[in-house]
């Protein structure tokens, strides 16, 4: 939320500089994330008075203006603006003044304009009368600036106009919809400074008798209040510069006085308003109802919106004219010749507006406020404030129909919250007097009674005593809560065992050069569908369309990280994530959550003067084996995996620990790699976290043997369907006591081998812990291994 300091000072008096203001707001819970400095892009511009105007002797479209600057100083200026006339207060740029450079044309840089004495069609011009565009106050302007009659002649323009401004960028939390307005922040500042808020003075224009437009609310659960006021005799035109400056400061482009007033009240009160052209309202009447399934409305952006039965509509006697709380309809928009309007000020249920805005993708300043809850008690006041501004800013004499409709089927009441000041002492561990706590709540607008507190109408987020304690603490100051010295223990604080294991996992993977990724648990259903055919678990109120489903795989998020890096020319990606995945449960129940560890390796594994090598399957396998070893969880084994849709069928394995399947590893499926346009192969592991967080296996000490080992190697010819793991398991099943270690040291294909065969190099180490093995004993054991493998798999030996 952008807050103009100049705008804020209209409602509250404080003597802090901008940095102090930002710090005080941040410490009280309204975090100021940045400060933008707005300064004039011109120098030496003064207020002038046009005493007289006469035609230019040598040009039909130019005039000579006599400009009085105070103290008897008068300058003659050549001016071509159509609105230049005697009696006008103007912005005069004298000799040496520097003006706004303007917009670059055709890509060429534009230098600031320095005013010099110039001859224009034979007449000397000593200065220039400026438009808003030339001063950098607007993108375009039809003529020179017309200042108000009270502008002091000769004064510096920036002293008369508050052009310089500081804009605070405040990070408003979802529960503080009241802070999405200048009055909302003014209430916070007033409470911090111990002063009162100066609410805008509302002077309604002349009111005449007339019939109020009927308003019918058929969905009271979705619309708690609807105010409809009619104003006639308006003339659409530009809004005054002061209003344009304030709107521009907060990022709103000025359009005309009618639209600008509704935007001004939006940022002033936090109450969205909508103006309908009264000519386009049939009846005239207003009906607030739910849409019919399949009904359509063309919104102001020209898009035809297909509606559902969950969308709330504003309708006239014949058709829908607005999508409630989100956007108006094209069929009733205000036009350049609009003179009579129906002004809408309403309270819509936050969750309903949020649901429609998310589904349609129409997020606006109005929907943002309705989604967080507006102050239903000030709905009529905000409408009257707009009428007051319409009257002040419109040419002529607009009038308001005296009668108006305030449909209020579901009044928003303020419940009394039971509260004792002792609760503050108990929750915060600090004793503040009852008078200090009472004063803090009162300054924030709360009504403090005997044993109970009523929240102000703008604080719908206050529900219980704990909320009141937070309000007291943030106003008095969190920094005033003393921090007790940390207790010093006599022993090692080991912390929670599972958190220790997580730290071990992070430390091990960081040691391998793998960085931790932090991803949302939400993603696009279309993206997830590339990895799995399982139906997506979709949210009822997603943040965006790209975050509509709960993820079932960490791999989807990690591959997305790698893809983003590769698109930015970073091919070497090493990531891991400790996160949650979600699976469906029984109907009507919350989804099941599982914590997993995901690992991704892609790009260069090693860079050396002798050459470079990319990651492969065995790098990932080794990392997983090393992790299990570091966690002391026992031996991990791998079996071929062929049914994992997102992994390469020939380069994928299931991971087993103690007879339990704990995850999968492998290369990303080539088809998926092509669809995602990935430039480097990606290797992924996805492991259940619970087994990794288990307590380590008990450590058993085995004495070192004093007797030597004997190693024999085998070159086995095996069918390709037989995995290396199956061979190792088969040797282990023999339970030969003198076999000390077995490992695969070579895999060979091609050459003189059949296409269906491969050669495995197996190294078997023999050792007896009690005595030196004889050659005969080693040979006997080795032959048993060979015979067992022949009988089990039909293997042969390479010569």
C-alpha positions in Angstrom: 0.0 0.0 0.0 1.4 3.4 -1.0 0.9 6.2 1.4 1.7 9.8 0.5 3.1 11.7 3.4 1.5 15.0 2.1 -1.9 13.2 1.8 -1.4 11.7 5.3 -0.8 15.2 6.9 -4.3 16.2 5.8 -5.7 14.0 8.6 -3.1 13.9 11.4 -0.6 16.4 12.8 2.9 14.9 13.6 6.3 16.5 13.7 8.4 13.4 12.7 10.5 13.3 9.6 9.7 10.6 7.1 12.4 8.2 8.4 11.0 8.5 12.0 7.5 8.0 10.7 8.5 4.9 8.9 10.4 3.5 11.9 7.4 4.2 14.3 5.0 2.5 11.9 7.2 -0.5 11.4 7.7 -1.0 15.1 3.9 -0.9 15.6 3.3 -3.6 13.1 2.7 -1.6 9.8 6.0 -2.5 8.1 7.4 0.2 5.8 9.2 -1.7 3.1 10.5 1.3 1.2 10.4 5.1 0.8 10.0 6.8 -2.6 11.2 10.5 -2.8 9.2 12.7 -5.2 10.9 15.9 -6.0 10.2 18.6 -8.7 11.9 18.2 -12.0 12.1 22.0 -12.6 13.8 25.0 -11.0 13.0 28.8 -10.8 9.3 28.6 -11.6 7.2 31.2 -9.9 3.5 32.2 -9.6 2.7 34.9 -12.2 -0.4 37.1 -12.9 -1.4 37.8 -16.5 -2.2 41.5 -16.5 -3.0 41.9 -20.1 -2.9 39.9 -23.4 -2.6 41.2 -26.9 -2.2 39.5 -30.3 1.3 38.8 -31.6 2.0 41.2 -34.5 3.5 38.5 -36.8 1.6 35.3 -35.9 -2.1 34.6 -35.7 -1.9 31.8 -33.1 0.4 33.5 -30.7 -0.2 36.1 -28.1 1.9 38.6 -26.0 1.2 38.3 -22.3 2.2 40.9 -19.7 3.0 38.8 -16.6 3.3 40.5 -13.2 5.7 38.8 -10.8 5.4 41.0 -7.7 7.5 43.9 -6.5 6.7 45.9 -9.7 8.4 43.2 -11.9 6.6 42.7 -15.2 7.8 40.5 -18.1 6.5 40.1 -21.6 6.1 36.5 -22.7 5.1 35.0 -26.1 2.5 32.3 -25.5 0.6 30.0 -27.9 -1.8 28.4 -25.3 -5.4 28.8 -26.2 -6.4 29.4 -22.5 -4.0 32.2 -22.0 -6.1 35.3 -20.9 -6.0 38.3 -18.7 -6.7 37.8 -15.0 -5.1 34.3 -14.9 -2.7 33.1 -12.3 0.0 31.1 -14.1 3.3 29.1 -13.6 6.0 31.4 -15.0 9.5 30.0 -15.9 11.9 32.9 -15.9 15.3 33.2 -17.6 17.6 30.4 -16.3 14.8 28.2 -15.3 15.2 24.5 -16.0 12.1 22.5 -17.1 11.2 18.9 -17.3 12.9 17.2 -20.3 9.7 15.6 -21.6 9.4 12.1 -23.0 12.1 10.7 -25.3 11.2 10.8 -29.0 12.2 7.9 -31.3 14.6 6.5 -28.7 16.8 9.7 -28.6 17.7 11.0 -25.1 16.1 14.3 -24.2 17.9 17.0 -22.3 16.2 19.3 -19.7 14.9 22.5 -21.2 16.8 25.7 -20.0 14.8 28.9 -20.5 16.7 31.6 -22.4 15.8 35.0 -23.9 14.4 34.2 -27.3 12.9 36.0 -30.3 9.7 34.4 -31.6 8.5 35.8 -34.9 10.4 39.0 -34.3 9.2 39.6 -30.6 11.5 39.0 -27.6 10.0 36.6 -25.0 11.5 36.8 -21.5 10.4 33.5 -20.1 7.6 30.9 -20.6 4.2 30.1 -19.3 4.1 26.4 -18.4 1.7 23.5 -18.7 1.6 20.5 -16.4 3.5 18.5 -19.0 6.4 20.9 -19.2 6.7 20.8 -15.4 6.7 17.0 -15.4 3.3 16.9 -13.5 1.3 15.2 -16.3 2.0 13.1 -19.4 0.0 15.6 -21.5 -1.8 18.9 -21.0 -4.2 20.9 -23.2 -2.9 24.3 -22.1 -1.0 26.3 -19.5 -1.7 25.7 -15.8 -4.5 27.8 -14.3 -3.7 28.4 -10.7 -6.2 29.2 -8.0 -7.0 32.9 -7.2 -5.3 32.6 -3.8 -1.9 31.8 -5.4 0.6 34.4 -4.1 2.1 36.4 -7.0 5.9 36.0 -7.2 6.0 32.9 -4.8 8.1 29.9 -5.8 5.6 27.4 -7.4 6.9 24.5 -5.2 6.2 26.6 -2.0 2.7 27.2 -3.1 2.1 23.7 -4.3 3.3 20.7 -2.2 5.0 19.1 -5.2 7.7 17.4 -3.2 6.4 14.3 -1.4 7.6 11.1 0.2 5.7 7.9 -0.4 5.7 5.0 2.0 5.4 1.5 0.7 3.7 -0.3 3.5 3.4 -4.1 3.6 -0.2 -4.5 4.9 -1.0 -7.9 6.4 -4.2 -9.7 5.2 -6.0 -9.1 8.5 -5.5 -5.3 8.4 -7.7 -4.2 5.6 -8.2 -0.9 7.5 -4.6 0.0 6.7 -5.3 0.1 3.0 -6.3 3.7 3.2 -4.8 7.1 4.3 -7.3 7.5 7.1 -6.5 4.0 8.3 -2.8 4.8 8.5 -3.7 8.2 10.0 -5.5 6.5 12.8 -2.3 4.4 13.5 -0.1 7.6 13.4 -2.6 9.5 15.7 -2.5 6.6 18.2 1.3 6.5 18.2 1.6 10.3 18.5 -1.2 10.7 21.0 -3.2 13.1 18.8 -6.7 13.0 17.2 -7.6 12.2 13.6 -9.0 15.1 11.6 -11.7 13.5 9.4 -12.6 15.2 6.1 -15.2 17.9 6.3 -18.2 16.8 4.3 -20.3 19.6 2.7 -23.1 18.1 0.7 -24.2 20.2 -2.3 -27.8 21.5 -2.7 -30.2 18.6 -2.2 -33.6 18.4 -3.9 -36.5 16.2 -3.2 -36.9 13.1 -5.3 -37.6 9.5 -5.2 -34.8 7.2 -4.1 -33.9 4.4 -6.5 -35.2 1.1 -5.2 -32.5 -1.3 -4.0 -33.3 -5.0 -3.5 -30.7 -7.3 -1.9 -31.6 -10.9 -2.7 -28.3 -12.3 -1.3 -28.0 -10.7 2.2 -25.3 -13.2 3.2 -23.1 -11.8 0.4 -24.1 -8.1 0.6 -24.4 -6.6 4.1 -25.0 -3.0 3.0 -25.7 -1.1 -0.2 -26.0 2.7 -0.5 -27.2 4.2 -3.7 -27.1 8.0 -4.1 -28.0 10.0 -7.2 -26.3 13.2 -8.2 -27.3 15.3 -11.2 -25.9 18.1 -13.2 -22.3 17.0 -13.2 -19.8 18.1 -15.9 -17.0 15.7 -16.6 -13.6 17.4 -16.9 -10.1 17.3 -15.5 -9.7 17.1 -11.7 -7.6 19.8 -10.0 -3.8 19.5 -9.9 -3.7 18.9 -6.2 -5.8 15.8 -6.5 -3.9 14.6 -9.6 -0.7 15.0 -7.7 -1.9 13.0 -4.7 -3.3 10.2 -6.9 -0.1 10.1 -9.1 2.0 9.8 -6.0 0.3 6.5 -5.0 0.4 5.2 -8.6 -3.0 6.1 -9.9 -3.3 7.7 -13.3 -5.7 10.7 -13.2 -8.6 10.4 -15.8 -11.3 12.9 -15.0 -13.0 14.5 -12.1 -15.7 11.9 -11.8 -13.4 8.9 -11.9 -10.7 10.6 -9.9 -13.1 11.4 -7.0 -14.0 7.7 -6.6 -10.4 6.8 -6.7 -9.5 9.5 -4.2 -12.2 8.3 -1.7 -11.0 4.7 -2.2 -7.5 5.7 -1.1 -8.8 8.1 1.5 -11.4 5.9 3.3 -10.5 2.5 1.9 -14.1 2.3 0.7 -14.5 1.3 -3.0 -17.1 3.3 -4.9 -18.6 2.8 -8.3 -20.4 5.4 -10.5 -23.0 4.2 -13.0 -24.3 6.4 -15.8 -27.9 6.9 -14.7 -29.0 6.9 -18.3 -28.0 3.3 -18.6 -29.7 2.0 -15.4 -33.1 0.5 -16.4 -36.0 1.1 -14.1 -34.2 2.8 -12.6 -33.7 0.2 -9.9 -30.9 -1.9 -8.4 -31.0 -5.6 -7.5 -28.1 -7.4 -5.8 -28.3 -11.2 -6.5 -26.3 -14.3 -7.3 -25.6 -15.0 -10.9 -27.3 -17.8 -12.7 -25.0 -20.6 -13.9 -23.7 -19.7 -17.4 -24.8 -16.0 -17.2 -22.4 -13.6 -18.8 -21.3 -10.0 -18.3 -19.0 -7.8 -20.4 -16.8 -6.0 -17.9 -15.1 -2.6 -18.2 -12.0 -4.2 -19.8 -14.1 -5.4 -22.7 -13.9 -9.0 -21.8 -17.0 -11.3 -21.7 -17.0 -13.0 -18.4 -18.8 -16.4 -18.0 -20.3 -16.4 -14.5 -21.1 -19.1 -12.0 -23.8 -19.4 -9.4 -21.2 -18.3 -6.8 -20.7 -14.8 -8.4 -22.5 -11.8 -7.0 -24.1 -9.4 -9.5 -25.3 -5.8 -9.4 -28.3 -5.7 -11.8 -30.8 -3.0 -12.9 -34.4 -3.9 -13.8 -33.3 -5.6 -17.0 -29.7 -7.0 -16.8 -26.4 -7.2 -14.9 -24.4 -4.0 -14.7 -21.5 -4.9 -12.5 -19.6 -7.8 -11.0 -20.0 -7.0 -7.3 -16.8 -5.8 -5.6 -14.7 -6.7 -8.6 -15.4 -4.6 -11.7 -18.2 -2.6 -13.4 -20.0 -3.5 -16.6 -19.2 -1.9 -19.9 -23.0 -1.3 -20.4 -23.2 1.3 -17.7 -19.8 3.0 -17.6 -19.3 6.7 -17.1 -18.7 8.6 -20.4 -17.4 12.0 -21.4 -20.9 13.4 -21.6 -22.2 11.9 -18.4 -24.1 14.3 -16.2 -26.2 12.2 -13.9 -24.8 9.2 -12.0 -25.9 6.6 -9.5 -23.1 6.3 -6.9 -22.7 2.9 -5.3 -21.0 2.4 -1.9 -21.4 -1.1 -0.4 -20.2 -3.8 1.9 -19.6 -7.2 0.3 -18.7 -10.4 2.0 -14.9 -10.7 1.8 -14.7 -14.4 1.0 -17.2 -14.1 -1.9 -15.3 -11.2 -3.5 -12.0 -13.1 -3.1 -13.4 -16.2 -4.8 -14.8 -14.3 -7.8 -11.6 -12.2 -8.2 -9.4 -15.3 -8.2 -11.6 -17.3 -10.6 -11.9 -14.4 -13.1 -8.3 -13.2 -12.6 -9.7 -9.6 -12.0 -7.6 -8.3 -9.1 -8.1 -4.6 -8.5 -7.7 -2.0 -5.9 -11.4 -2.3 -5.1 -11.4 -6.1 -4.8 -8.2 -6.0 -2.8 -10.1 -4.0 -0.1 -13.4 -5.9 -0.3 -11.4 -9.2 0.1 -10.0 -7.9 3.4 -13.2 -6.3 4.7 -14.2 -2.7 4.5 -15.7 -0.6 7.3 -19.5 -1.2 6.9 -20.2 1.6 9.4 -18.7 4.3 7.1 -20.3 3.1 3.8 -22.7 6.1 3.7 -20.1 8.5 5.0 -17.7 7.6 2.2 -20.5 8.1 -0.4 -21.3 11.5 1.1 -17.6 12.4 1.0 -17.6 11.7 -2.7 -20.7 13.8 -3.3 -19.0 16.6 -1.4 -16.0 16.4 -3.7 -18.2 16.2 -6.8 -19.8 19.4 -5.8 -16.5 21.2 -5.1 -14.8 20.1 -8.3 -17.5 20.2 -10.9 -18.3 23.2 -13.0 -21.8 24.5 -12.6 -24.1 23.6 -9.7 -24.6 19.8 -9.4 -27.4 18.7 -7.1 -28.0 15.6 -5.1 -31.4 13.8 -4.8 -32.2 14.2 -1.2 -33.7 10.8 -0.8 -31.3 7.8 -1.0 -31.4 4.1 -0.4 -29.4 2.6 2.4 -30.2 -1.2 2.2 -28.8 -2.7 5.4 -30.2 -6.3 5.7 -27.3 -7.6 7.8 -25.9 -4.9 10.1 -22.3 -5.5 11.2 -22.3 -5.5 15.0 -19.4 -5.1 17.3 -19.3 -7.9 19.8 -18.1 -7.2 23.4 -14.9 -9.2 24.1 -14.4 -10.4 27.7 -11.0 -9.0 28.8 -8.9 -8.5 31.9 -5.8 -6.4 32.0 -4.2 -9.2 33.9 -4.2 -11.3 30.7 -1.6 -8.9 29.3 0.7 -9.5 32.2 0.2 -13.3 31.9 0.9 -13.5 28.1 3.7 -11.0 27.9 5.4 -11.6 31.2 5.6 -7.8 31.9 3.5 -5.7 34.2 2.0 -2.6 32.8 -0.5 -0.5 34.8 -4.2 -0.7 33.9 -4.2 3.0 33.1 -1.4 2.5 30.5 -3.2 -0.4 28.9 -6.6 1.4 28.9 -5.0 4.4 27.2 -3.4 2.3 24.5 -6.7 0.6 23.6 -8.6 3.9 23.7 -6.1 5.7 21.4 -6.6 2.8 18.9 -10.4 3.4 18.9 -11.5 0.6 21.3 -14.2 1.1 23.9 -13.0 -0.2 27.2 -15.7 -1.2 29.7 -15.8 -3.1 32.9 -14.3 -6.5 32.1 -15.0 -6.2 28.3 -13.8 -4.3 25.3 -15.5 -3.4 22.0 -13.4 -3.1 18.9 -14.0 -0.1 16.5 -16.0 -0.8 13.4 -12.9 -0.8 11.2 -11.2 -3.6 13.1 -13.1 -6.8 12.1 -9.9 -8.8 12.8 -10.3 -8.5 16.6 -11.9 -11.6 17.9 -10.5 -12.5 21.4 -8.4 -11.4 24.3 -5.1 -12.4 22.7 -5.8 -9.9 19.9 -6.2 -7.1 22.4 -3.0 -8.0 24.2 -1.2 -7.7 20.8 -2.8 -4.3 20.2 -1.6 -3.1 23.6 1.9 -4.4 23.1 2.4 -3.0 19.6 1.2 0.5 20.6 3.3 0.7 23.8 6.1 -0.8 21.9 7.5 -4.3 21.5 10.9 -2.9 22.2 9.7 -2.0 25.7 9.1 -5.6 26.7 12.2 -6.6 28.7 14.1 -9.6 27.5 15.2 -11.8 30.4 18.7 -13.2 30.3 18.9 -16.6 28.7 19.4 -19.5 31.3 22.8 -21.1 31.3 22.5 -24.9 31.3 25.1 -27.2 32.8 24.9 -29.8 30.0 24.8 -29.9 26.3 21.4 -28.7 24.8 20.8 -31.3 22.1 17.5 -29.9 21.0 14.8 -31.9 19.3 16.1 -35.1 17.8 14.2 -34.7 14.5 15.5 -31.2 14.1 19.0 -32.5 14.7 18.5 -35.0 12.0 17.3 -32.3 9.6 20.4 -30.3 10.4 22.5 -33.3 9.6 20.8 -33.7 6.3 21.4 -30.1 5.4 25.0 -30.2 6.5 25.8 -33.3 4.5 24.2 -32.0 1.3 25.7 -28.6 1.7 29.0 -30.3 2.0 28.5 -31.8 -1.4 27.8 -28.4 -2.8 24.1 -28.9 -3.0 22.0 -25.8 -2.1 18.7 -25.8 -0.3 15.6 -24.7 -2.3 12.5 -23.2 -0.7 9.4 -23.6 -2.9 5.6 -23.1 -2.5 3.5 -26.2 -1.9 1.2 -24.8 -4.6 1.6 -25.2 -8.3 -0.2 -25.3 -11.6 -2.3 -28.4 -12.2 -1.2 -28.4 -15.8 2.5 -28.5 -14.8 1.9 -31.3 -12.3 0.0 -33.3 -15.0 3.2 -33.6 -17.0 4.7 -35.7 -14.2 1.8 -37.8 -13.0 -1.7 -38.9 -14.1 -3.0 -38.7 -10.5 -5.8 -36.1 -10.2 -4.7 -32.7 -8.8 -5.8 -31.6 -5.4 -7.2 -28.1 -6.2 -7.7 -25.3 -3.6 -11.1 -23.6 -3.1 -9.5 -20.2 -2.9 -6.2 -20.3 -4.8 -3.8 -17.2 -4.7 -3.4 -17.4 -8.5 -4.1 -19.8 -11.3 -0.4 -20.9 -11.2 -0.8 -21.9 -7.5 -4.2 -23.7 -7.8 -3.2 -27.2 -6.8 -1.3 -28.9 -3.9 1.8 -30.6 -5.2 2.2 -34.4 -5.1 5.9 -34.4 -5.9 8.9 -32.3 -4.8 10.4 -33.2 -8.2 7.9 -30.8 -10.0 9.2 -27.9 -8.0 12.8 -28.8 -8.3 12.6 -29.3 -12.0 10.9 -25.9 -12.2 13.9 -24.4 -10.4 16.4 -26.1 -12.8 14.4 -24.9 -15.8 14.4 -21.3 -14.5 18.2 -21.5 -14.0 18.8 -23.0 -17.5 16.7 -20.3 -19.1 19.0 -17.8 -17.5 22.1 -19.6 -18.8 23.0 -21.3 -15.5 23.4 -24.9 -16.4 25.1 -26.2 -13.3 22.3 -26.8 -10.8 22.6 -28.7 -7.5 19.5 -28.4 -5.2 17.7 -30.1 -2.4 14.4 -29.4 -0.7 12.9 -30.5 2.6 9.2 -30.1 1.9 5.7 -31.4 2.0 3.6 -33.3 -0.6 -0.1 -33.9 -0.4 -2.3 -36.9 -1.2 -6.1 -37.4 -1.1 -7.7 -38.9 2.0 -11.2 -40.0 2.8 -14.0 -37.9 1.3 -14.6 -34.7 3.3 -11.2 -35.0 5.1 -8.1 -32.9 4.8 -5.4 -34.2 2.4 -2.7 -36.4 3.8 0.6 -34.6 4.2 4.0 -36.3 3.9 7.5 -34.7 4.4 10.0 -35.7 1.7 13.6 -34.9 0.7 14.2 -34.1 -2.9 17.6 -33.9 -4.5 18.4 -32.6 -8.0 21.7 -32.7 -9.8 22.4 -31.3 -13.3 25.3 -29.9 -15.3 29.0 -30.3 -14.5 30.0 -32.7 -11.8 33.7 -31.9 -12.0 35.9 -29.4 -13.8 39.6 -30.3 -14.0 42.6 -29.4 -16.2 42.3 -32.9 -17.6 38.7 -32.5 -18.7 35.1 -32.0 -17.6 32.3 -34.4 -16.7 28.6 -34.0 -16.3 26.6 -35.5 -13.5 25.3 -39.0 -14.1 23.1 -41.6 -12.3 26.0 -42.9 -10.2 26.7 -39.4 -8.8 23.2 -39.2 -7.5 23.3 -42.8 -6.2 26.5 -42.2 -4.4 25.1 -39.0 -2.8 22.1 -41.0 -1.5 24.3 -43.8 -0.2 26.6 -41.3 1.5 23.6 -39.6 3.1 22.3 -42.9 4.6 25.8 -43.7 5.8 26.2 -40.2 7.4 22.9 -40.7 9.2 24.0 -44.1 10.4 20.8 -45.7 9.2 22.2 -49.0 8.0 22.8 -50.4 4.5 20.7 -48.9 1.7 19.9 -51.0 -1.4 18.6 -50.2 -4.9 16.3 -52.2 -7.2 15.3 -51.3 -10.8 12.2 -49.1 -11.1 10.2 -49.2 -14.3 6.8 -47.8 -13.2 7.8 -44.2 -12.2 6.2 -42.1 -15.0 8.5 -39.1 -14.6 11.8 -41.0 -14.6 13.7 -42.7 -17.4 12.7 -46.4 -17.4 16.2 -47.6 -17.9 17.9 -45.1 -15.5 15.7 -45.3 -12.4 15.8 -47.3 -9.1 13.8 -47.7 -6.0 15.6 -47.1 -2.7 15.2 -49.6 0.1 16.2 -49.4 3.7 15.7 -52.5 5.9 13.1 -54.0 3.6 11.1 -50.7 3.4 10.8 -48.7 0.2 11.8 -45.2 1.1 11.9 -43.5 -2.3 13.2 -43.4 -5.9 16.1 -42.0 -7.8 16.9 -41.6 -11.5 17.1 -39.5 -14.6 14.2 -37.3 -15.7 12.2 -39.0 -18.5 13.6 -37.9 -21.9 10.0 -37.0 -23.2 9.5 -34.8 -20.2 12.9 -33.2 -20.7 11.9 -32.4 -24.3 8.5 -31.0 -23.4 10.1 -28.6 -20.8 12.8 -27.7 -23.2 15.6 -28.5 -20.7 19.1 -28.2 -22.2 20.9 -30.5 -19.7 19.9 -34.0 -18.3 18.5 -33.9 -14.8 18.9 -36.5 -12.1 16.4 -36.6 -9.2 15.9 -38.3 -5.9 12.7 -38.2 -4.0 12.9 -39.8 -0.5 10.4 -40.1 2.4 11.8 -38.0 5.2 10.4 -40.0 8.1 12.9 -42.9 7.8 15.7 -40.4 7.5 14.7 -38.8 10.8 14.6 -42.1 12.7 17.2 -42.7 15.4 20.5 -44.0 14.0 21.3 -47.7 14.3 23.1 -48.7 17.5 26.9 -48.5 17.0 28.6 -51.9 17.4 32.3 -52.0 17.7 34.1 -54.8 15.8 37.7 -55.5 16.7 40.3 -55.1 14.0 41.6 -58.3 12.5 45.3 -59.2 12.4 44.9 -61.6 9.5 45.3 -60.8 5.8 42.6 -60.8 3.1 42.6 -62.5 -0.3 40.7 -60.9 -3.2 39.3 -62.7 -6.2 37.7 -61.0 -9.3 35.0 -62.4 -11.5 34.0 -61.3 -15.0 30.4 -62.5 -15.3 28.4 -62.6 -18.5 24.8 -62.0 -17.4 21.5 -61.2 -19.2 20.7 -57.5 -19.2 17.5 -58.2 -17.3 19.7 -59.2 -14.3 20.8 -56.1 -12.2 24.0 -55.7 -10.3 22.0 -55.5 -7.1 20.5 -58.9 -7.7 24.0 -60.4 -8.1 25.2 -58.8 -4.9 22.1 -60.0 -3.0 22.6 -63.6 -4.4 26.2 -63.7 -3.1 25.1 -62.4 0.3 22.4 -65.1 0.6 25.1 -67.8 0.6 26.1 -66.6 4.1 29.7 -67.7 3.6 31.4 -66.6 6.8 34.8 -65.8 5.1 33.3 -63.4 2.6 34.4 -60.0 3.9 33.2 -57.6 1.1 31.6 -57.8 -2.4 31.5 -54.9 -4.9 30.9 -54.2 -8.6 33.9 -52.6 -10.2 33.1 -52.7 -13.9 30.1 -52.9 -16.3 30.9 -53.6 -20.0 28.6 -54.0 -23.0 29.2 -54.5 -26.8 32.2 -56.0 -28.4 31.9 -59.8 -28.6 28.9 -59.8 -26.2 25.4 -60.5 -27.5 23.0 -57.4 -27.5 21.0 -59.0 -24.7 24.1 -59.5 -22.4 26.5 -57.4 -20.3 29.6 -58.1 -18.4 29.9 -57.4 -14.7 33.2 -57.1 -12.9 32.7 -58.4 -9.4 35.4 -58.2 -6.7 35.1 -60.6 -3.7 37.3 -60.2 -0.7 37.8 -63.2 1.6 39.1 -63.0 5.2 38.9 -65.1 8.4 38.9 -63.1 11.6 40.4 -66.0 13.6 43.2 -67.3 11.3 45.0 -66.9 8.1 43.0 -68.4 5.2 44.6 -71.1 3.1 44.6 -71.0 -0.7 42.4 -74.1 -0.7 39.8 -72.5 1.6 39.6 -69.4 -0.6 39.3 -71.5 -3.8 36.5 -73.6 -2.2 34.5 -70.6 -1.2 35.1 -68.9 -4.5 33.8 -71.9 -6.4 30.7 -72.0 -4.3 30.0 -68.4 -5.3 30.5 -69.2 -9.0 28.3 -72.3 -8.9 25.5 -70.4 -7.1 25.5 -67.6 -9.6 25.4 -70.1 -12.5 22.5 -72.0 -10.9 20.6 -68.8 -10.0 21.0 -66.6 -13.1 22.7 -68.9 -15.7 25.7 -66.6 -15.8 28.9 -67.4 -17.7 32.5 -66.4 -17.2 34.5 -64.3 -19.6 37.9 -65.5 -20.5 
